[in-house]
Amino acid sequence: MERREEVRLEVQVAVYGPDGMKRYLASRHPQVEGVKWLVSWQQPASSEPVPGELLQRADTEVIVFADRGVSRNRNHGLDHGGTSDYILIGDDDVDYSAEALVQIIRAFDERPDIGILCLRYTCFGRYVKPYGEGEFDICDSPFGWYPTSFEMALRRSMLREVRFNENLSIGSPKLICGEEDVLLHDLKRRKVKGRGLPIVVGEHNHETTSERLAADPQYVFTHGAVTTLLCPWTWPLRMLLHAYRSPMPYFRYIRHTLAGSLYAYRTRPFRPTYINK
């Protein structure tokens, strides 16, 4: 059921399987004028019906697919043909702030030259990464800052041919994370301007993928691959530095991250996997 008022902001939430839908239903999604919730639900191994409580919400649409991969699912949302001016990338276990959703719309309206907004979130009431003070340019971000997908808001008109790289993310065969880093990299290469703003989009009281898998060999492998794209001249030095900081034993970290770096040079996984015709 479509909303009657104009949709300014569409929150696109990627959900996987029955458990993902349970997490979505257990989280907070306030009804806000001008805001639509688009839930892209992947069910490769099930065929659950759309929950009745979502069918009853005029501000919510659910689209269902039988494939896998978070990046592919996020692209389903981007390709769905919405008409909102702005898009907020969402996650199934975030408790969203109604005030923040309004602030995102206002921030884009006040900055017509900005295509990306990088926001904030809290985990059990505190920040888990450095945001600095006030605003920042995404090309000059605070030391130690990195993008998280559900903090990213995009101006739909500036997406052009950019999509999430489907070679990366949970559900991909080799590279299990880093899709938001690569998306931000691709947008900056196209000279899309972005700002980091002190808007707290909501609460995420769970570990993110990077926190949960910090000592996982496949995560370290992926980090090595992605670093060759983000830091093409300094990735060997960064590999040595990150090895000291990793919870994984030093030489084991070097082995896995170097394997990922060589894999990236050999297979070129960062070539575009999607072109918006």
Secondary structure by P-SEA (a helix, b strand, c coil): ccccccccccbbbbbccaaaaaaaaabbbbbcccbbbbbbcccccccccccccccccccbbbbbbccccaaaaaaaaaaccccccbbbbbcccccccaaaaaaaaaaaaacccccbbbbcccccccccccccccccccccccccbbbbcccbbbcccccccccccccccccccccccaaaaaaaaaaaaaccccccccccccccccccccccccccaaaaaaaaaaaaaaccccaaaaaaaaaaaccccaaaaaaaaaaaaaaaaaccccccccccc
